[in-house]
Amino acid sequence: MEPQVTDRPEKSRYEILAGDDGTETAGFAEYHLSEGEIAFIHTEIDPRFGGRGLGGLLARGALDDARARGLRVLPYCPFIRGWIGKHPAYADLVPEARRARFGL
């Protein structure tokens, strides 16, 4: 089964579900949501699922959802920030006046 990214607002995080039956939480990206902004603060992939590209799928899914919801992104999490740096099409999600602060 293909990994799925799901927003879990009650936990303030996006989760990526994987495994044989697609129901195992393989990782998550924690966020803080406030006034039209989503601040990503921590991303983690379970070591059992490492090396499969799930972190990138999680980042893309979370950022695509933020775009669809019209949220400005604050990538405090080094993984999300690095992913945006490698995928410049997502840099526009970070407010222009704050990009330098994140090295984008």
Contacts in CASP RR format, 6 or more apart in sequence:
PFRMAT RR
TARGET T0000
AUTHOR 0000-0000-0000
METHOD contacts of the structure
MODEL  1
MEPQVTDRPEKSRYEILAGDDGTETAGFAEYHLSEGEIAFIHTEIDPRFG
GRGLGGLLARGALDDARARGLRVLPYCPFIRGWIGKHPAYADLVPEARRA
RFGL
1 18 0 8 1.000
1 19 0 8 1.000
1 20 0 8 1.000
1 21 0 8 1.000
1 22 0 8 1.000
3 16 0 8 1.000
3 17 0 8 1.000
3 18 0 8 1.000
3 19 0 8 1.000
3 22 0 8 1.000
3 26 0 8 1.000
3 54 0 8 1.000
3 57 0 8 1.000
4 16 0 8 1.000
4 17 0 8 1.000
4 22 0 8 1.000
5 14 0 8 1.000
5 15 0 8 1.000
5 16 0 8 1.000
5 17 0 8 1.000
5 57 0 8 1.000
5 58 0 8 1.000
5 60 0 8 1.000
5 61 0 8 1.000
5 62 0 8 1.000
5 65 0 8 1.000
6 14 0 8 1.000
6 15 0 8 1.000
6 16 0 8 1.000
6 17 0 8 1.000
7 14 0 8 1.000
7 62 0 8 1.000
7 65 0 8 1.000
8 14 0 8 1.000
8 15 0 8 1.000
8 28 0 8 1.000
9 33 0 8 1.000
11 28 0 8 1.000
12 30 0 8 1.000
12 31 0 8 1.000
12 32 0 8 1.000
12 33 0 8 1.000
13 28 0 8 1.000
13 29 0 8 1.000
13 30 0 8 1.000
13 31 0 8 1.000
14 28 0 8 1.000
14 29 0 8 1.000
14 31 0 8 1.000
14 58 0 8 1.000
14 61 0 8 1.000
14 62 0 8 1.000
14 65 0 8 1.000
15 25 0 8 1.000
15 27 0 8 1.000
15 28 0 8 1.000
16 25 0 8 1.000
16 26 0 8 1.000
16 27 0 8 1.000
16 28 0 8 1.000
16 45 0 8 1.000
16 54 0 8 1.000
16 55 0 8 1.000
16 57 0 8 1.000
16 58 0 8 1.000
17 23 0 8 1.000
17 24 0 8 1.000
17 25 0 8 1.000
17 26 0 8 1.000
18 24 0 8 1.000
18 26 0 8 1.000
18 49 0 8 1.000
18 52 0 8 1.000
18 54 0 8 1.000
19 26 0 8 1.000
19 49 0 8 1.000
25 46 0 8 1.000
26 45 0 8 1.000
26 46 0 8 1.000
26 48 0 8 1.000
26 49 0 8 1.000
26 54 0 8 1.000
27 43 0 8 1.000
27 44 0 8 1.000
27 45 0 8 1.000
27 46 0 8 1.000
27 49 0 8 1.000
27 54 0 8 1.000
27 55 0 8 1.000
27 58 0 8 1.000
28 43 0 8 1.000
28 44 0 8 1.000
28 58 0 8 1.000
29 40 0 8 1.000
29 42 0 8 1.000
29 43 0 8 1.000
29 58 0 8 1.000
29 59 0 8 1.000
29 62 0 8 1.000
29 77 0 8 1.000
29 79 0 8 1.000
29 80 0 8 1.000
30 40 0 8 1.000
30 41 0 8 1.000
30 42 0 8 1.000
30 43 0 8 1.000
30 77 0 8 1.000
31 38 0 8 1.000
31 39 0 8 1.000
31 40 0 8 1.000
31 41 0 8 1.000
31 62 0 8 1.000
32 38 0 8 1.000
32 39 0 8 1.000
32 41 0 8 1.000
33 39 0 8 1.000
33 71 0 8 1.000
36 70 0 8 1.000
36 71 0 8 1.000
36 72 0 8 1.000
37 71 0 8 1.000
37 72 0 8 1.000
37 73 0 8 1.000
37 74 0 8 1.000
38 66 0 8 1.000
38 71 0 8 1.000
38 72 0 8 1.000
38 73 0 8 1.000
38 74 0 8 1.000
39 73 0 8 1.000
39 74 0 8 1.000
39 76 0 8 1.000
40 62 0 8 1.000
40 73 0 8 1.000
40 74 0 8 1.000
40 75 0 8 1.000
40 76 0 8 1.000
40 77 0 8 1.000
40 80 0 8 1.000
41 76 0 8 1.000
41 77 0 8 1.000
42 77 0 8 1.000
43 55 0 8 1.000
43 58 0 8 1.000
43 59 0 8 1.000
43 77 0 8 1.000
43 79 0 8 1.000
43 80 0 8 1.000
45 54 0 8 1.000
45 55 0 8 1.000
45 58 0 8 1.000
55 79 0 8 1.000
55 83 0 8 1.000
56 83 0 8 1.000
59 79 0 8 1.000
59 80 0 8 1.000
59 83 0 8 1.000
59 84 0 8 1.000
60 83 0 8 1.000
60 87 0 8 1.000
62 80 0 8 1.000
63 73 0 8 1.000
63 80 0 8 1.000
63 83 0 8 1.000
63 84 0 8 1.000
63 90 0 8 1.000
63 93 0 8 1.000
66 73 0 8 1.000
66 93 0 8 1.000
67 90 0 8 1.000
67 93 0 8 1.000
71 93 0 8 1.000
72 93 0 8 1.000
72 94 0 8 1.000
72 95 0 8 1.000
73 80 0 8 1.000
73 84 0 8 1.000
73 90 0 8 1.000
73 93 0 8 1.000
73 94 0 8 1.000
74 94 0 8 1.000
74 95 0 8 1.000
74 98 0 8 1.000
74 102 0 8 1.000
75 81 0 8 1.000
75 82 0 8 1.000
75 84 0 8 1.000
75 94 0 8 1.000
75 102 0 8 1.000
75 104 0 8 1.000
81 102 0 8 1.000
81 103 0 8 1.000
81 104 0 8 1.000
83 90 0 8 1.000
84 90 0 8 1.000
84 91 0 8 1.000
84 93 0 8 1.000
84 94 0 8 1.000
84 102 0 8 1.000
84 104 0 8 1.000
85 91 0 8 1.000
85 104 0 8 1.000
91 99 0 8 1.000
91 104 0 8 1.000
94 102 0 8 1.000
94 104 0 8 1.000
END
